Amino acid sequence: MMNAALFLLAGCAPRYAHLGPIEPAELWSPLPVQHSVVDDIDIAWVDSGGDGSPIVLIHGLSSYTGFWEHQIEELSKTHRVLALDLPGFGQSGRPDAPYTPPWYADIVADWMFAVGVERSAVVGHSMGGQIAMELALTHPERVDRLVLSAPAGIESFNAGAGRFMKDFWTEGRAMESSEEQVRANFQTMVFNRMDDGVERLIRERVRLGRSKRFAGTSVAVSRSIAGMIDYPVGTRARDIAVPTLIVFGTDDRMIPNPVFTGGRTAAVAERAHSLIPHSRLVLIGGAGHTVHHDAPRAFNAAVAEFLQ
């Protein structure tokens, strides 16, 4: 046991202590980044172009377009793929805003209108999945189909658990994370398959955390977590009227919450499938919370089949 603990600590040892901060504009992106002002907020986004039917990608908490590395190129072979950095994250602005799923859904709807996408298939991961469901419920005219990659919002929390998480995730909490903590979180919770892309995301997160602009991201993380807790979608999921694909990895270490909920990921996935009327469920063996990264070939194939 002691040797295993020492091995884990060694694996999380800092690698980037000698590197200075980077600014959001320096984050890697799979496509050239464009900017649009929507509702007085600077929105960064990418667009593969092409004549195919559109797909909008909505990332999860603390993420940005770089987390779709294995989807944008593949899906753009047959579709026009657009992905945005949600306000508070990536290269987008960091306004003083509520950062709740309903607020984000309104922003995404207005951004789609601003960039000329009237209606689209929408793919959302984790918090982005919760936002995508909210978008389908409150702006159904914008959504043609839904793809939910390990979506938040189906699992709900009792008052005590919700209060604890909101009290813990203060608006400055994310700024306190050390490089060791960031790496441990990525390796033990977010990803089940490490590769050069994940290492790049770790390096960017560590260096971005040294930028003055990261204070705005830390606020967005705190308010986003509170918003996800306060606005679950499970009770309204039966009203989602569009065809929906739900994808979970069988080895998801974040859903269900291991501290406050426990149980099996498959149980949450099956509940989502039972609640959303026109849905199909795909469970991908061995993949974790970022299922579209851990098993990109299986994930992309499921999405391609669903969208045909």
C-alpha positions, 0 to 999 in steps of 0.5 A: 500500500505504501509503495502504491501511494508513493508511486501515485505521488511520484506520478503527480509530481509537478512538471511545469513549475518553471513555466510562466502563465499563458493567457486564454488566447494562447490555448490550443484550438483544433480550428482557427478561433473566431469571436462574436459579441453576443448579449454583450459577451465576447464568445470564442468559437470555431467552425469547420465550414462545409455544406453538411448539416450543422452540429454544435458542440457544448463542452463541460465544466472547466473545459473549452474547444480543445477538449473536442480534439477527437470529434471536430476533425472526424465529424467535419467529414460529413457535417459542419461542426461548430464549437464554442467556448462557454462564457467563463471558459476558454477564450470567451469573456468572463462576465459577472453572470449567474452561469446557471444552465438556463442562462447558458442555454439562452446564451447558446441560443442567441449565439446560434442565431448570431452565427446563422445556425437556425437549427442544429444537432447539439452535442453536450458533455457533462455540464454541457449535456445539462445545458444542451437538455435545457436548450432543447426544453427552452429553445426547442426551435434550435435543436434538431437532435441531442447527443448527451456525453455523460450528461450532468443534470439527471443525477440530483442531490439532497439539500445537505449534499447540495449545500456542502458542494456549494459551500466548498466550491467558493468563487476562489476555490479553483485558484487554489488548486496546485499542479499536483491536484490538477494532474490527480484530478485529470488522471483519476476523475476526468480521463481514463486514457492519458495521451499527449492531448490530455498532457497538453490540457494539464499543462494549459490548465496549470499555466492558465491558473497563473494568469490574472484572467483565471480569477474569472474562470474560478468564479464561473466554476463556482457559480456553474456548480451551484447552477447545476445543483439548483437546476436539475433536468431529470424532473423535466426530461420527459418533455424533451421532444427530439431524438436523443442519444445518451452515451456513458462510459462504464467506468465513469468516476464522476457520475454518479457522485462517488461521495454523495450518491454512489451506485453504478453509472449504468443506473444513471444512464438507464434512468436518463434513457427511461426519462427521455422519450425518444432516446437510445442508450450506448454504454462504452466499456472501459471509458470514463467521464470524458467518454468521447476522449477515452473511446473516440472511435466508438463514440464517433461511430455511435454519433455518426450512426445516430445522425444518419 
